[in-house]
């Protein structure tokens, strides 16, 4: 792997800034060694072209082997990159609409009409139908994941450290520029925009073409590749995706948002949140759809000690595993600075990591 490796590490986690230079340096070294030794990404790197602002990922020759989505070499359009992305629904002049039709009995993802919210397992394909009047050939739909709470309006939604790792199965055989993206699109003509390094929102854009004969919509498949609960990623913050109908120059003609929860029990969580919604409605109180509020109180912080005794092939792999856990505990410790258990655990892991050198 060439110069792309260090840039990935830094872009994959701004949390690394919280750690010492020495830790970051050794992390870079570790990733560089592992990816070069164990994974042949050279074919992919040769086809990955960033523009000058690192905002566009653009593949020319790479043929996916695993059916994972990739951008095509077609003409990209200028990305709209305001510092705050508006999430108000706007049907616009073409009555832009989206719809979701989950299949009965399929519990891998469900949709709540009441809450306008998708509940899905990680990495599940979700079909979203886009409808707009007077369909023209040159319209596009951009999907931008955002945090719902206003205080996080400028915070980029990006994947956690663990899911950004080159060792993560969902990252095999894909360009490393896609590792940070929480939202993937299965359309072979999708383009990925944005960069953690440049602090521009990550999003994916697809040319819509025209509805097939006998239909009024165009269907696009998406999947989410991080859980809402991932500690060094979304960290339980409420998530939404804003879909914008755009022309070739990035001019917006319509906007629709949908709330999203990526979790391990979509059906159960949907039922629970719908029940809570009805309860709050009956009480006449405003229902606050804040997962941070629901799931991250100090009472839910798990500081019980669990044993981890596993045999791992390879010294570097062992160090990598310990380093990842150390980073996650470091971040949790910073977020819960008064917690002595986490602080002790962080120091223990740091010492243990040193002993492995
Ligand atoms: Zn994750």
Boltz pocket constraint, residues with backbone or C-beta under 6 A from the ligand:
constraints:
  - pocket:
      binder: B
      contacts: [[A, 159], [A, 160], [A, 161], [A, 162], [A, 163], [A, 225], [A, 226], [A, 227], [A, 230], [A, 233]]
      max_distance: 6.0
